[in-house]
Amino acid sequence: MASSAAQTYLTPEEYITLERKAIPNGETVRSEYVKGKIIAMSGASRAHNLITSNISGELRNLLKGSECETYANEMRLSTPSTSSYFYPDVVVVCEEPRFEDDVFDILLNPIILVEVLSPSTEAYDRGEKFIHYRQLPSLQEYILVAQDKICVEHFCRQENNWILTDFQNLEERLPLISVQCELPLREIYDRVTFRE
């Protein structure tokens, strides 16, 4: 989940060095990087964390034994054509994962990306971030999940177009065409409560 942009401009190399230094020092603050601009990531709500772990856990179970891997929250993603770096909530990569370097913490070839929407990040996830994600040739599906109501938006790549289908009922199942499985909305929203 991103928050407001800081007015700090760094090269991609400076950004990666700072992010990698934070981990051994025990720092938990993460930042995304968009064309030289640092975007600090804020903490996530209970609903956000539940949805993220529900999706990641279900995908891991559904894809067990396949050539796919699932990552949640901490896998940095690079969009080389836009010189930007992001932390999607859930990432699926199939076949052999490709990384930016031999540290293996910057993924280049996701097939599915999931973002759980928050009031502070919804416009960013729908807009600028999706523009960057669409530059990834490997990406086939982009999923936006609301945390304040039952609503899952599924964008599926069909040649040069992205086709949107939305789901708003717990009895529905989200078809993930690229990995040939379905996610029940009831599992995505397991233990999540909504305000009246």
Buried (B, 14 or more C-beta within 10 A) or exposed (E): BBBEBEEBEBEBEBBBEBBEEBEEEEEEEBBBBBEBBBBBBEEBBEBBBBBBBBBBBBBBEBBEEEEBBBBBBEBBBBBEEBBBBBBBBBBBBBEEBEBBEEEEBBBBBBBBBBBBBBEEBBEBBBEBBBEBBBEBEBBBBBBBBBBBEBBBBBBBBEEEEBEEEEBEEEEBBBBBBBBEBBBBBBBBBBEBEEEE
